[in-house]
Amino acid sequence: MNLEPGSISIGTMRLVDLIPAVLDALEEVDPERAAAIREDYSNTLWAIDGARWESDLTGRTLEDALWLYHEVLLDAMQEYCPECHYFGAHPGDGADVGVWMACEGCWETDDYEECEKWKSYQL
């Protein structure tokens, strides 16, 4: 199962907002993997759940949260992106995280319908 193109988290780059949103999206496509991550990072997720601000995360907890987002969740989400897509920040809005077109042809034409890879993906 692939992720659908579009936003998963909008208007924030705070780890305390991104991690739960991305983990929930992962759970939709791979519940077992999401459960394993929740178990492996239970202390970090507990700290994130109790944090009102990102500054509430300090020391090892902050390091673990950064690792969880940048190394675990981004890699996991990329595996479920459709061809010609990537998971990350929107190129025009860094606070809009989701699944976006990555094909050079699509960026060159600025029109997905003109890209040969996009056409083959749609068929």
Backbone atoms as SQL, in Angstrom:
CREATE TABLE atoms (id INTEGER PRIMARY KEY, chain TEXT, resi INTEGER, resn TEXT, atom TEXT, x REAL, y REAL, z REAL);
INSERT INTO atoms VALUES
  (1, 'A', 1, 'MET', 'N', 0.847, -1.180, 0.000),
  (2, 'A', 1, 'MET', 'CA', 0.000, 0.000, 0.000),
  (3, 'A', 1, 'MET', 'C', 0.892, 1.243, 0.000),
  (4, 'A', 2, 'ASN', 'N', 0.555, 2.220, -0.822),
  (5, 'A', 2, 'ASN', 'CA', 1.309, 3.462, -0.899),
  (6, 'A', 2, 'ASN', 'C', 0.597, 4.580, -0.167),
  (7, 'A', 3, 'LEU', 'N', 1.378, 5.555, 0.257),
  (8, 'A', 3, 'LEU', 'CA', 0.823, 6.784, 0.808),
  (9, 'A', 3, 'LEU', 'C', 0.191, 7.582, -0.321),
  (10, 'A', 4, 'GLU', 'N', -0.821, 8.325, -0.013),
  (11, 'A', 4, 'GLU', 'CA', -1.447, 9.213, -0.992),
  (12, 'A', 4, 'GLU', 'C', -0.665, 10.522, -1.034),
  (13, 'A', 5, 'PRO', 'N', -0.443, 11.079, -2.213),
  (14, 'A', 5, 'PRO', 'CA', 0.215, 12.389, -2.299),
  (15, 'A', 5, 'PRO', 'C', -0.589, 13.449, -1.560),
  (16, 'A', 6, 'GLY', 'N', 0.127, 14.363, -0.927),
  (17, 'A', 6, 'GLY', 'CA', -0.513, 15.464, -0.220),
  (18, 'A', 6, 'GLY', 'C', 0.054, 15.662, 1.171),
  (19, 'A', 7, 'SER', 'N', -0.540, 16.569, 1.898),
  (20, 'A', 7, 'SER', 'CA', -0.065, 16.981, 3.224),
  (21, 'A', 7, 'SER', 'C', -0.392, 15.958, 4.304),
  (22, 'A', 8, 'ILE', 'N', 0.535, 15.837, 5.243),
  (23, 'A', 8, 'ILE', 'CA', 0.317, 15.036, 6.443),
  (24, 'A', 8, 'ILE', 'C', 0.340, 15.939, 7.672),
  (25, 'A', 9, 'SER', 'N', 1.192, 16.951, 7.641),
  (26, 'A', 9, 'SER', 'CA', 1.265, 17.928, 8.715),
  (27, 'A', 9, 'SER', 'C', 1.475, 19.299, 8.090),
  (28, 'A', 10, 'ILE', 'N', 0.673, 20.268, 8.505),
  (29, 'A', 10, 'ILE', 'CA', 0.725, 21.599, 7.903),
  (30, 'A', 10, 'ILE', 'C', 0.965, 22.653, 8.985),
  (31, 'A', 11, 'GLY', 'N', 1.826, 23.620, 8.660),
  (32, 'A', 11, 'GLY', 'CA', 1.976, 24.799, 9.502),
  (33, 'A', 11, 'GLY', 'C', 2.914, 24.665, 10.682),
  (34, 'A', 12, 'THR', 'N', 3.715, 23.612, 10.725),
  (35, 'A', 12, 'THR', 'CA', 4.624, 23.455, 11.855),
  (36, 'A', 12, 'THR', 'C', 5.831, 22.615, 11.461),
  (37, 'A', 13, 'MET', 'N', 6.936, 22.921, 12.078),
  (38, 'A', 13, 'MET', 'CA', 8.134, 22.094, 11.941),
  (39, 'A', 13, 'MET', 'C', 8.573, 21.594, 13.321),
  (40, 'A', 14, 'ARG', 'N', 7.696, 21.727, 14.298),
  (41, 'A', 14, 'ARG', 'CA', 8.014, 21.287, 15.654),
  (42, 'A', 14, 'ARG', 'C', 7.938, 19.766, 15.736),
  (43, 'A', 15, 'LEU', 'N', 8.976, 19.166, 16.285),
  (44, 'A', 15, 'LEU', 'CA', 9.002, 17.712, 16.432),
  (45, 'A', 15, 'LEU', 'C', 7.815, 17.197, 17.228),
  (46, 'A', 16, 'VAL', 'N', 7.384, 17.971, 18.226),
  (47, 'A', 16, 'VAL', 'CA', 6.262, 17.528, 19.063),
  (48, 'A', 16, 'VAL', 'C', 4.957, 17.467, 18.277),
  (49, 'A', 17, 'ASP', 'N', 4.898, 18.124, 17.118),
  (50, 'A', 17, 'ASP', 'CA', 3.738, 18.038, 16.235),
  (51, 'A', 17, 'ASP', 'C', 3.969, 17.043, 15.104),
  (52, 'A', 18, 'LEU', 'N', 5.172, 17.069, 14.529),
  (53, 'A', 18, 'LEU', 'CA', 5.468, 16.231, 13.362),
  (54, 'A', 18, 'LEU', 'C', 5.490, 14.740, 13.680),
  (55, 'A', 19, 'ILE', 'N', 6.158, 14.372, 14.744),
  (56, 'A', 19, 'ILE', 'CA', 6.332, 12.946, 15.039),
  (57, 'A', 19, 'ILE', 'C', 4.995, 12.231, 15.208),
  (58, 'A', 20, 'PRO', 'N', 4.070, 12.739, 16.015),
  (59, 'A', 20, 'PRO', 'CA', 2.783, 12.036, 16.129),
  (60, 'A', 20, 'PRO', 'C', 2.016, 11.979, 14.801),
  (61, 'A', 21, 'ALA', 'N', 2.041, 13.057, 14.027),
  (62, 'A', 21, 'ALA', 'CA', 1.320, 13.080, 12.752),
  (63, 'A', 21, 'ALA', 'C', 1.904, 12.075, 11.763),
  (64, 'A', 22, 'VAL', 'N', 3.232, 12.035, 11.681),
  (65, 'A', 22, 'VAL', 'CA', 3.881, 11.119, 10.747),
  (66, 'A', 22, 'VAL', 'C', 3.694, 9.677, 11.198),
  (67, 'A', 23, 'LEU', 'N', 3.797, 9.430, 12.483),
  (68, 'A', 23, 'LEU', 'CA', 3.606, 8.080, 13.004),
  (69, 'A', 23, 'LEU', 'C', 2.175, 7.599, 12.761),
  (70, 'A', 24, 'ASP', 'N', 1.204, 8.481, 12.900),
  (71, 'A', 24, 'ASP', 'CA', -0.192, 8.119, 12.604),
  (72, 'A', 24, 'ASP', 'C', -0.366, 7.779, 11.120),
  (73, 'A', 25, 'ALA', 'N', 0.300, 8.541, 10.249),
  (74, 'A', 25, 'ALA', 'CA', 0.220, 8.258, 8.809),
  (75, 'A', 25, 'ALA', 'C', 0.886, 6.928, 8.482),
  (76, 'A', 26, 'LEU', 'N', 2.010, 6.634, 9.127),
  (77, 'A', 26, 'LEU', 'CA', 2.679, 5.354, 8.919),
  (78, 'A', 26, 'LEU', 'C', 1.784, 4.210, 9.365),
  (79, 'A', 27, 'GLU', 'N', 1.069, 4.414, 10.453),
  (80, 'A', 27, 'GLU', 'CA', 0.181, 3.376, 10.973),
  (81, 'A', 27, 'GLU', 'C', -0.906, 2.991, 9.961),
  (82, 'A', 28, 'GLU', 'N', -1.304, 3.936, 9.134),
  (83, 'A', 28, 'GLU', 'CA', -2.323, 3.647, 8.122),
  (84, 'A', 28, 'GLU', 'C', -1.808, 2.694, 7.044),
  (85, 'A', 29, 'VAL', 'N', -0.504, 2.778, 6.716),
  (86, 'A', 29, 'VAL', 'CA', 0.026, 1.924, 5.651),
  (87, 'A', 29, 'VAL', 'C', 0.770, 0.704, 6.176),
  (88, 'A', 30, 'ASP', 'N', 1.269, 0.767, 7.406),
  (89, 'A', 30, 'ASP', 'CA', 1.999, -0.360, 7.980),
  (90, 'A', 30, 'ASP', 'C', 1.829, -0.367, 9.507),
  (91, 'A', 31, 'PRO', 'N', 0.678, -0.864, 9.972),
  (92, 'A', 31, 'PRO', 'CA', 0.393, -0.850, 11.411),
  (93, 'A', 31, 'PRO', 'C', 1.430, -1.593, 12.252),
  (94, 'A', 32, 'GLU', 'N', 1.966, -2.695, 11.737),
  (95, 'A', 32, 'GLU', 'CA', 2.950, -3.458, 12.507),
  (96, 'A', 32, 'GLU', 'C', 4.242, -2.672, 12.695),
  (97, 'A', 33, 'ARG', 'N', 4.687, -2.022, 11.639),
  (98, 'A', 33, 'ARG', 'CA', 5.911, -1.231, 11.744),
  (99, 'A', 33, 'ARG', 'C', 5.708, -0.038, 12.677),
  (100, 'A', 34, 'ALA', 'N', 4.564, 0.613, 12.570),
  (101, 'A', 34, 'ALA', 'CA', 4.266, 1.733, 13.455),
  (102, 'A', 34, 'ALA', 'C', 4.233, 1.275, 14.916),
  (103, 'A', 35, 'ALA', 'N', 3.646, 0.119, 15.157),
  (104, 'A', 35, 'ALA', 'CA', 3.589, -0.415, 16.525),
  (105, 'A', 35, 'ALA', 'C', 4.993, -0.717, 17.052),
  (106, 'A', 36, 'ALA', 'N', 5.849, -1.261, 16.195),
  (107, 'A', 36, 'ALA', 'CA', 7.225, -1.561, 16.611),
  (108, 'A', 36, 'ALA', 'C', 7.977, -0.273, 16.938),
  (109, 'A', 37, 'ILE', 'N', 7.784, 0.751, 16.140),
  (110, 'A', 37, 'ILE', 'CA', 8.438, 2.041, 16.414),
  (111, 'A', 37, 'ILE', 'C', 7.904, 2.626, 17.704),
  (112, 'A', 38, 'ARG', 'N', 6.592, 2.544, 17.899),
  (113, 'A', 38, 'ARG', 'CA', 6.010, 3.051, 19.152),
  (114, 'A', 38, 'ARG', 'C', 6.600, 2.323, 20.362),
  (115, 'A', 39, 'GLU', 'N', 6.821, 1.037, 20.226),
  (116, 'A', 39, 'GLU', 'CA', 7.397, 0.269, 21.327),
  (117, 'A', 39, 'GLU', 'C', 8.872, 0.630, 21.540),
  (118, 'A', 40, 'ASP', 'N', 9.641, 0.684, 20.451),
  (119, 'A', 40, 'ASP', 'CA', 11.070, 0.987, 20.550),
  (120, 'A', 40, 'ASP', 'C', 11.336, 2.389, 21.089),
  (121, 'A', 41, 'TYR', 'N', 10.462, 3.316, 20.791),
  (122, 'A', 41, 'TYR', 'CA', 10.659, 4.717, 21.185),
  (123, 'A', 41, 'TYR', 'C', 9.606, 5.171, 22.191),
  (124, 'A', 42, 'SER', 'N', 9.121, 4.251, 23.004),
  (125, 'A', 42, 'SER', 'CA', 8.027, 4.574, 23.930),
  (126, 'A', 42, 'SER', 'C', 8.393, 5.710, 24.890),
  (127, 'A', 43, 'ASN', 'N', 9.607, 5.720, 25.407),
  (128, 'A', 43, 'ASN', 'CA', 10.010, 6.798, 26.324),
  (129, 'A', 43, 'ASN', 'C', 10.045, 8.147, 25.617),
  (130, 'A', 44, 'THR', 'N', 10.562, 8.152, 24.414),
  (131, 'A', 44, 'THR', 'CA', 10.624, 9.392, 23.639),
  (132, 'A', 44, 'THR', 'C', 9.213, 9.879, 23.309),
  (133, 'A', 45, 'LEU', 'N', 8.345, 8.972, 22.883),
  (134, 'A', 45, 'LEU', 'CA', 6.976, 9.349, 22.548),
  (135, 'A', 45, 'LEU', 'C', 6.204, 9.815, 23.785),
  (136, 'A', 46, 'TRP', 'N', 6.498, 9.218, 24.924),
  (137, 'A', 46, 'TRP', 'CA', 5.876, 9.659, 26.167),
  (138, 'A', 46, 'TRP', 'C', 6.291, 11.095, 26.476),
  (139, 'A', 47, 'ALA', 'N', 7.575, 11.404, 26.293),
  (140, 'A', 47, 'ALA', 'CA', 8.081, 12.761, 26.537),
  (141, 'A', 47, 'ALA', 'C', 7.470, 13.745, 25.544),
  (142, 'A', 48, 'ILE', 'N', 7.338, 13.336, 24.288),
  (143, 'A', 48, 'ILE', 'CA', 6.745, 14.204, 23.267),
  (144, 'A', 48, 'ILE', 'C', 5.277, 14.471, 23.597),
  (145, 'A', 49, 'ASP', 'N', 4.578, 13.438, 24.025),
  (146, 'A', 49, 'ASP', 'CA', 3.167, 13.586, 24.372),
  (147, 'A', 49, 'ASP', 'C', 2.977, 14.574, 25.521),
  (148, 'A', 50, 'GLY', 'N', 3.927, 14.606, 26.444),
  (149, 'A', 50, 'GLY', 'CA', 3.825, 15.509, 27.583),
  (150, 'A', 50, 'GLY', 'C', 4.427, 16.880, 27.347),
  (151, 'A', 51, 'ALA', 'N', 5.057, 17.074, 26.206),
  (152, 'A', 51, 'ALA', 'CA', 5.723, 18.343, 25.915),
  (153, 'A', 51, 'ALA', 'C', 4.747, 19.328, 25.281),
  (154, 'A', 52, 'ARG', 'N', 4.707, 20.492, 25.844),
  (155, 'A', 52, 'ARG', 'CA', 3.872, 21.537, 25.240),
  (156, 'A', 52, 'ARG', 'C', 4.656, 22.268, 24.162),
  (157, 'A', 53, 'TRP', 'N', 5.930, 22.450, 24.419),
  (158, 'A', 53, 'TRP', 'CA', 6.820, 23.138, 23.485),
  (159, 'A', 53, 'TRP', 'C', 8.004, 22.242, 23.179),
  (160, 'A', 54, 'GLU', 'N', 8.612, 22.446, 22.038),
  (161, 'A', 54, 'GLU', 'CA', 9.784, 21.653, 21.679),
  (162, 'A', 54, 'GLU', 'C', 10.918, 21.882, 22.689),
  (163, 'A', 55, 'SER', 'N', 10.972, 23.058, 23.282),
  (164, 'A', 55, 'SER', 'CA', 12.014, 23.346, 24.275),
  (165, 'A', 55, 'SER', 'C', 11.849, 22.487, 25.532),
  (166, 'A', 56, 'ASP', 'N', 10.697, 21.841, 25.683),
  (167, 'A', 56, 'ASP', 'CA', 10.509, 20.917, 26.806),
  (168, 'A', 56, 'ASP', 'C', 11.324, 19.635, 26.618),
  (169, 'A', 57, 'LEU', 'N', 11.733, 19.379, 25.388),
  (170, 'A', 57, 'LEU', 'CA', 12.584, 18.212, 25.107),
  (171, 'A', 57, 'LEU', 'C', 14.033, 18.643, 25.248),
  (172, 'A', 58, 'THR', 'N', 14.763, 17.967, 26.093),
  (173, 'A', 58, 'THR', 'CA', 16.157, 18.344, 26.321),
  (174, 'A', 58, 'THR', 'C', 17.043, 17.105, 26.311),
  (175, 'A', 59, 'GLY', 'N', 18.334, 17.342, 26.173),
  (176, 'A', 59, 'GLY', 'CA', 19.327, 16.285, 26.289),
  (177, 'A', 59, 'GLY', 'C', 19.037, 15.072, 25.437),
  (178, 'A', 60, 'ARG', 'N', 19.093, 13.922, 26.070),
  (179, 'A', 60, 'ARG', 'CA', 18.931, 12.644, 25.385),
  (180, 'A', 60, 'ARG', 'C', 17.553, 12.523, 24.718),
  (181, 'A', 61, 'THR', 'N', 16.516, 13.062, 25.369),
  (182, 'A', 61, 'THR', 'CA', 15.170, 12.981, 24.801),
  (183, 'A', 61, 'THR', 'C', 15.098, 13.743, 23.486),
  (184, 'A', 62, 'LEU', 'N', 15.721, 14.917, 23.434),
  (185, 'A', 62, 'LEU', 'CA', 15.738, 15.687, 22.198),
  (186, 'A', 62, 'LEU', 'C', 16.521, 14.948, 21.122),
  (187, 'A', 63, 'GLU', 'N', 17.665, 14.392, 21.482),
  (188, 'A', 63, 'GLU', 'CA', 18.464, 13.619, 20.522),
  (189, 'A', 63, 'GLU', 'C', 17.665, 12.427, 19.982),
  (190, 'A', 64, 'ASP', 'N', 16.979, 11.738, 20.861),
  (191, 'A', 64, 'ASP', 'CA', 16.168, 10.590, 20.438),
  (192, 'A', 64, 'ASP', 'C', 15.017, 11.025, 19.529),
  (193, 'A', 65, 'ALA', 'N', 14.402, 12.164, 19.830),
  (194, 'A', 65, 'ALA', 'CA', 13.307, 12.666, 19.008),
  (195, 'A', 65, 'ALA', 'C', 13.816, 13.050, 17.616),
  (196, 'A', 66, 'LEU', 'N', 14.971, 13.691, 17.561),
  (197, 'A', 66, 'LEU', 'CA', 15.564, 14.050, 16.267),
  (198, 'A', 66, 'LEU', 'C', 15.896, 12.799, 15.459),
  (199, 'A', 67, 'TRP', 'N', 16.481, 11.815, 16.132),
  (200, 'A', 67, 'TRP', 'CA', 16.806, 10.555, 15.454),
  (201, 'A', 67, 'TRP', 'C', 15.532, 9.872, 14.961),
  (202, 'A', 68, 'LEU', 'N', 14.527, 9.811, 15.809),
  (203, 'A', 68, 'LEU', 'CA', 13.264, 9.170, 15.451),
  (204, 'A', 68, 'LEU', 'C', 12.671, 9.808, 14.194),
  (205, 'A', 69, 'TYR', 'N', 12.641, 11.126, 14.157),
  (206, 'A', 69, 'TYR', 'CA', 12.046, 11.792, 13.001),
  (207, 'A', 69, 'TYR', 'C', 12.911, 11.670, 11.751),
  (208, 'A', 70, 'HIS', 'N', 14.179, 12.081, 11.863),
  (209, 'A', 70, 'HIS', 'CA', 15.031, 12.185, 10.676),
  (210, 'A', 70, 'HIS', 'C', 15.560, 10.856, 10.162),
  (211, 'A', 71, 'GLU', 'N', 15.789, 9.908, 11.036),
  (212, 'A', 71, 'GLU', 'CA', 16.403, 8.648, 10.613),
  (213, 'A', 71, 'GLU', 'C', 15.422, 7.477, 10.547),
  (214, 'A', 72, 'VAL', 'N', 14.439, 7.479, 11.387),
  (215, 'A', 72, 'VAL', 'CA', 13.508, 6.342, 11.426),
  (216, 'A', 72, 'VAL', 'C', 12.247, 6.639, 10.611),
  (217, 'A', 73, 'LEU', 'N', 11.545, 7.704, 10.964),
  (218, 'A', 73, 'LEU', 'CA', 10.263, 7.967, 10.322),
  (219, 'A', 73, 'LEU', 'C', 10.400, 8.424, 8.871),
  (220, 'A', 74, 'LEU', 'N', 11.339, 9.323, 8.578),
  (221, 'A', 74, 'LEU', 'CA', 11.492, 9.768, 7.192),
  (222, 'A', 74, 'LEU', 'C', 11.853, 8.604, 6.283),
  (223, 'A', 75, 'ASP', 'N', 12.752, 7.725, 6.741),
  (224, 'A', 75, 'ASP', 'CA', 13.115, 6.553, 5.938),
  (225, 'A', 75, 'ASP', 'C', 11.930, 5.608, 5.765),
  (226, 'A', 76, 'ALA', 'N', 11.191, 5.382, 6.841),
  (227, 'A', 76, 'ALA', 'CA', 10.037, 4.481, 6.766),
  (228, 'A', 76, 'ALA', 'C', 8.984, 5.035, 5.808),
  (229, 'A', 77, 'MET', 'N', 8.714, 6.314, 5.901),
  (230, 'A', 77, 'MET', 'CA', 7.685, 6.909, 5.050),
  (231, 'A', 77, 'MET', 'C', 8.100, 6.897, 3.582),
  (232, 'A', 78, 'GLN', 'N', 9.374, 7.085, 3.326),
  (233, 'A', 78, 'GLN', 'CA', 9.840, 7.087, 1.932),
  (234, 'A', 78, 'GLN', 'C', 9.564, 5.744, 1.252),
  (235, 'A', 79, 'GLU', 'N', 9.645, 4.681, 2.015),
  (236, 'A', 79, 'GLU', 'CA', 9.394, 3.346, 1.465),
  (237, 'A', 79, 'GLU', 'C', 7.963, 3.186, 0.950),
  (238, 'A', 80, 'TYR', 'N', 7.044, 3.996, 1.423),
  (239, 'A', 80, 'TYR', 'CA', 5.641, 3.874, 1.046),
  (240, 'A', 80, 'TYR', 'C', 5.176, 4.980, 0.102),
  (241, 'A', 81, 'CYS', 'N', 6.126, 5.726, -0.444),
  (242, 'A', 81, 'CYS', 'CA', 5.777, 6.759, -1.423),
  (243, 'A', 81, 'CYS', 'C', 5.616, 6.132, -2.799),
  (244, 'A', 82, 'PRO', 'N', 4.663, 6.613, -3.561),
  (245, 'A', 82, 'PRO', 'CA', 4.539, 6.128, -4.933),
  (246, 'A', 82, 'PRO', 'C', 5.764, 6.535, -5.759),
  (247, 'A', 83, 'GLU', 'N', 5.938, 5.887, -6.888),
  (248, 'A', 83, 'GLU', 'CA', 7.023, 6.246, -7.794),
  (249, 'A', 83, 'GLU', 'C', 6.928, 7.735, -8.125),
  (250, 'A', 84, 'CYS', 'N', 8.078, 8.364, -8.294),
  (251, 'A', 84, 'CYS', 'CA', 8.170, 9.795, -8.629),
  (252, 'A', 84, 'CYS', 'C', 7.743, 10.693, -7.461),
  (253, 'A', 85, 'HIS', 'N', 7.723, 10.192, -6.257),
  (254, 'A', 85, 'HIS', 'CA', 7.337, 10.983, -5.087),
  (255, 'A', 85, 'HIS', 'C', 8.396, 10.851, -3.988),
  (256, 'A', 86, 'TYR', 'N', 8.398, 11.807, -3.092),
  (257, 'A', 86, 'TYR', 'CA', 9.249, 11.733, -1.902),
  (258, 'A', 86, 'TYR', 'C', 8.434, 12.161, -0.698),
  (259, 'A', 87, 'PHE', 'N', 8.891, 11.767, 0.487),
  (260, 'A', 87, 'PHE', 'CA', 8.259, 12.200, 1.719),
  (261, 'A', 87, 'PHE', 'C', 9.148, 13.261, 2.350),
  (262, 'A', 88, 'GLY', 'N', 8.560, 14.388, 2.674),
  (263, 'A', 88, 'GLY', 'CA', 9.314, 15.466, 3.314),
  (264, 'A', 88, 'GLY', 'C', 8.569, 16.781, 3.195),
  (265, 'A', 89, 'ALA', 'N', 9.328, 17.863, 3.307),
  (266, 'A', 89, 'ALA', 'CA', 8.745, 19.202, 3.234),
  (267, 'A', 89, 'ALA', 'C', 8.397, 19.556, 1.792),
  (268, 'A', 90, 'HIS', 'N', 7.300, 20.244, 1.624),
  (269, 'A', 90, 'HIS', 'CA', 6.893, 20.729, 0.308),
  (270, 'A', 90, 'HIS', 'C', 7.941, 21.737, -0.170),
  (271, 'A', 91, 'PRO', 'N', 8.315, 21.700, -1.453),
  (272, 'A', 91, 'PRO', 'CA', 9.359, 22.602, -1.936),
  (273, 'A', 91, 'PRO', 'C', 9.005, 24.085, -1.815),
  (274, 'A', 92, 'GLY', 'N', 7.745, 24.420, -1.757),
  (275, 'A', 92, 'GLY', 'CA', 7.340, 25.815, -1.633),
  (276, 'A', 92, 'GLY', 'C', 6.967, 26.226, -0.225),
  (277, 'A', 93, 'ASP', 'N', 6.887, 25.262, 0.692),
  (278, 'A', 93, 'ASP', 'CA', 6.469, 25.555, 2.071),
  (279, 'A', 93, 'ASP', 'C', 7.056, 24.499, 2.988),
  (280, 'A', 94, 'GLY', 'N', 8.142, 24.816, 3.648),
  (281, 'A', 94, 'GLY', 'CA', 8.840, 23.866, 4.508),
  (282, 'A', 94, 'GLY', 'C', 8.023, 23.358, 5.680),
  (283, 'A', 95, 'ALA', 'N', 6.950, 24.067, 6.020),
  (284, 'A', 95, 'ALA', 'CA', 6.108, 23.641, 7.138),
  (285, 'A', 95, 'ALA', 'C', 4.926, 22.793, 6.678),
  (286, 'A', 96, 'ASP', 'N', 4.965, 22.370, 5.423),
  (287, 'A', 96, 'ASP', 'CA', 3.929, 21.484, 4.878),
  (288, 'A', 96, 'ASP', 'C', 4.612, 20.157, 4.552),
  (289, 'A', 97, 'VAL', 'N', 4.478, 19.201, 5.450),
  (290, 'A', 97, 'VAL', 'CA', 5.165, 17.917, 5.321),
  (291, 'A', 97, 'VAL', 'C', 4.185, 16.877, 4.794),
  (292, 'A', 98, 'GLY', 'N', 4.637, 16.140, 3.791),
  (293, 'A', 98, 'GLY', 'CA', 3.777, 15.122, 3.205),
  (294, 'A', 98, 'GLY', 'C', 4.462, 14.412, 2.064),
  (295, 'A', 99, 'VAL', 'N', 3.681, 13.956, 1.111),
  (296, 'A', 99, 'VAL', 'CA', 4.170, 13.202, -0.039),
  (297, 'A', 99, 'VAL', 'C', 4.049, 14.097, -1.268),
  (298, 'A', 100, 'TRP', 'N', 5.182, 14.311, -1.952),
  (299, 'A', 100, 'TRP', 'CA', 5.234, 15.267, -3.065),
  (300, 'A', 100, 'TRP', 'C', 5.943, 14.667, -4.276),
  (301, 'A', 101, 'MET', 'N', 5.660, 15.222, -5.438),
  (302, 'A', 101, 'MET', 'CA', 6.307, 14.800, -6.672),
  (303, 'A', 101, 'MET', 'C', 7.806, 15.072, -6.602),
  (304, 'A', 102, 'ALA', 'N', 8.588, 14.129, -7.119),
  (305, 'A', 102, 'ALA', 'CA', 10.041, 14.279, -7.092),
  (306, 'A', 102, 'ALA', 'C', 10.664, 14.131, -8.474),
  (307, 'A', 103, 'CYS', 'N', 9.885, 13.855, -9.458),
  (308, 'A', 103, 'CYS', 'CA', 10.375, 13.570, -10.802),
  (309, 'A', 103, 'CYS', 'C', 10.902, 14.842, -11.465),
  (310, 'A', 104, 'GLU', 'N', 12.120, 14.767, -12.019),
  (311, 'A', 104, 'GLU', 'CA', 12.690, 15.930, -12.695),
  (312, 'A', 104, 'GLU', 'C', 11.789, 16.427, -13.806),
  (313, 'A', 105, 'GLY', 'N', 11.226, 15.514, -14.565),
  (314, 'A', 105, 'GLY', 'CA', 10.352, 15.916, -15.659),
  (315, 'A', 105, 'GLY', 'C', 9.169, 16.721, -15.171),
  (316, 'A', 106, 'CYS', 'N', 8.633, 16.345, -14.020),
  (317, 'A', 106, 'CYS', 'CA', 7.489, 17.071, -13.465),
  (318, 'A', 106, 'CYS', 'C', 7.886, 18.472, -13.034),
  (319, 'A', 107, 'TRP', 'N', 9.071, 18.594, -12.458),
  (320, 'A', 107, 'TRP', 'CA', 9.518, 19.923, -12.015),
  (321, 'A', 107, 'TRP', 'C', 9.861, 20.797, -13.210),
  (322, 'A', 108, 'GLU', 'N', 10.419, 20.197, -14.251),
  (323, 'A', 108, 'GLU', 'CA', 10.799, 20.982, -15.428),
  (324, 'A', 108, 'GLU', 'C', 9.577, 21.554, -16.123),
  (325, 'A', 109, 'THR', 'N', 8.526, 20.783, -16.237),
  (326, 'A', 109, 'THR', 'CA', 7.342, 21.260, -16.943),
  (327, 'A', 109, 'THR', 'C', 6.416, 22.027, -16.015),
  (328, 'A', 110, 'ASP', 'N', 6.579, 21.833, -14.700),
  (329, 'A', 110, 'ASP', 'CA', 5.693, 22.433, -13.708),
  (330, 'A', 110, 'ASP', 'C', 4.240, 21.996, -13.926),
  (331, 'A', 111, 'ASP', 'N', 4.084, 20.898, -14.659),
  (332, 'A', 111, 'ASP', 'CA', 2.754, 20.371, -14.938),
  (333, 'A', 111, 'ASP', 'C', 2.864, 18.851, -14.965),
  (334, 'A', 112, 'TYR', 'N', 2.344, 18.197, -13.959),
  (335, 'A', 112, 'TYR', 'CA', 2.483, 16.751, -13.838),
  (336, 'A', 112, 'TYR', 'C', 1.967, 16.006, -15.065),
  (337, 'A', 113, 'GLU', 'N', 0.941, 16.531, -15.695),
  (338, 'A', 113, 'GLU', 'CA', 0.337, 15.849, -16.829),
  (339, 'A', 113, 'GLU', 'C', 1.290, 15.752, -18.020),
  (340, 'A', 114, 'GLU', 'N', 2.313, 16.602, -18.077),
  (341, 'A', 114, 'GLU', 'CA', 3.259, 16.600, -19.188),
  (342, 'A', 114, 'GLU', 'C', 4.432, 15.651, -18.967),
  (343, 'A', 115, 'CYS', 'N', 4.619, 15.188, -17.770),
  (344, 'A', 115, 'CYS', 'CA', 5.765, 14.338, -17.440),
  (345, 'A', 115, 'CYS', 'C', 5.492, 12.897, -17.865),
  (346, 'A', 116, 'GLU', 'N', 6.416, 12.303, -18.592),
  (347, 'A', 116, 'GLU', 'CA', 6.241, 10.930, -19.070),
  (348, 'A', 116, 'GLU', 'C', 6.167, 9.931, -17.904),
  (349, 'A', 117, 'LYS', 'N', 7.000, 10.114, -16.877),
  (350, 'A', 117, 'LYS', 'CA', 6.936, 9.205, -15.725),
  (351, 'A', 117, 'LYS', 'C', 5.591, 9.329, -15.022),
  (352, 'A', 118, 'TRP', 'N', 5.111, 10.548, -14.896),
  (353, 'A', 118, 'TRP', 'CA', 3.826, 10.766, -14.243),
  (354, 'A', 118, 'TRP', 'C', 2.723, 10.092, -15.042),
  (355, 'A', 119, 'LYS', 'N', 2.769, 10.215, -16.368),
  (356, 'A', 119, 'LYS', 'CA', 1.764, 9.567, -17.218),
  (357, 'A', 119, 'LYS', 'C', 1.796, 8.048, -17.027),
  (358, 'A', 120, 'SER', 'N', 2.995, 7.473, -16.973),
  (359, 'A', 120, 'SER', 'CA', 3.078, 6.017, -16.805),
  (360, 'A', 120, 'SER', 'C', 2.616, 5.604, -15.406),
  (361, 'A', 121, 'TYR', 'N', 2.846, 6.436, -14.414),
  (362, 'A', 121, 'TYR', 'CA', 2.403, 6.146, -13.060),
  (363, 'A', 121, 'TYR', 'C', 0.871, 6.144, -12.989),
  (364, 'A', 122, 'GLN', 'N', 0.256, 7.027, -13.726),
  (365, 'A', 122, 'GLN', 'CA', -1.203, 7.171, -13.697),
  (366, 'A', 122, 'GLN', 'C', -1.923, 6.017, -14.397),
  (367, 'A', 123, 'LEU', 'N', -1.234, 5.340, -15.312),
  (368, 'A', 123, 'LEU', 'CA', -1.896, 4.294, -16.103),
  (369, 'A', 123, 'LEU', 'C', -2.140, 3.033, -15.340);
